[in-house]
Amino acid sequence: MGPARVTLIIGGGIAAYKALDLIRRLKERHIHVRCVLTKAAQQFVTPLAASALSHERCYTDLFDARANSMPAIFVSRTTAI
């Protein structure tokens, strides 16, 4: 079994700030973190901050028109939790 993989979906609210600390703590434990931010969450934290801490692309949309793909399917198939 490989390293643990977590998808962290961050919603709007003051707790979104705490999500950044959670990402940092998970990474300290060598857990792979992939983030999804809702539009409301982006009012509190930026996708850039989540990406910088997780070392992964942060998803903000269900469909990615640039890549002609569906990130929701990719994210769900590549994480365990």
C-alpha distance (Angstrom), angle and dihedral (degrees) to the residues before:
residue distance angle dihedral
M1 . . .
G2 3.80 . .
P3 3.76 129.7 .
A4 3.79 118.0 -52.7
R5 3.80 115.6 -91.6
V6 3.80 123.3 -154.3
T7 3.79 131.8 -173.9
L8 3.78 109.5 -152.2
I9 3.79 114.0 -162.5
I10 3.78 109.7 -162.8
G11 3.79 118.3 -157.8
G12 3.76 130.7 -168.2
G13 3.77 118.8 -78.4
I14 3.74 140.6 81.8
A15 3.81 89.7 -74.6
A16 3.81 88.1 70.5
Y17 3.81 86.9 82.2
K18 3.81 89.7 58.1
A19 3.81 89.4 53.6
L20 3.80 89.4 68.8
D21 3.80 90.1 56.6
L22 3.80 89.6 47.4
I23 3.82 90.6 53.4
R24 3.80 90.0 51.5
R25 3.80 92.5 49.2
L26 3.81 93.4 47.8
K27 3.81 90.8 50.0
E28 3.82 89.6 51.3
R29 3.81 86.3 59.3
H30 3.83 90.9 50.4
I31 3.79 93.6 -110.0
H32 3.79 116.0 150.6
V33 3.83 109.2 -124.5
R34 3.78 127.4 -164.5
C35 3.82 116.9 -174.3
V36 3.77 133.3 -149.2
L37 3.81 117.7 -170.8
T38 3.79 123.8 -163.0
K39 3.80 119.3 -142.4
A40 3.79 88.8 -105.3
A41 3.81 91.2 52.6
Q42 3.78 89.7 54.9
Q43 3.80 87.8 65.3
F44 3.83 87.9 66.5
V45 3.82 105.9 29.8
T46 3.77 132.0 17.6
P47 3.79 126.4 -123.0
L48 3.81 86.9 -124.6
A49 3.82 91.5 61.1
A50 3.81 92.5 49.6
S51 3.81 91.5 45.8
A52 3.79 92.8 49.1
L53 3.79 92.4 52.4
S54 3.80 96.9 41.7
H55 3.83 96.0 39.5
E56 3.80 86.9 -135.8
R57 3.75 136.9 98.7
C58 3.80 111.7 -86.3
Y59 3.79 114.5 -134.7
T60 3.79 119.1 -138.5
D61 3.79 102.3 163.6
L62 3.78 135.6 49.6
F63 3.81 92.0 -134.8
D64 3.78 126.3 37.5
A65 3.80 107.6 -149.3
R66 3.81 91.9 -175.0
A67 3.79 94.0 60.1
N68 3.81 96.2 30.2
S69 3.77 89.4 -129.7
M70 3.79 141.0 114.9
P71 3.81 110.0 -116.6
A72 3.80 92.0 -172.3
I73 3.79 90.5 68.7
F74 3.81 93.1 44.4
V75 3.81 93.2 49.4
S76 3.78 93.7 47.6
R77 3.80 93.1 50.4
T78 3.79 96.3 48.2
T79 3.79 101.8 51.1
A80 3.77 135.7 66.5
I81 3.81 101.2 -158.2
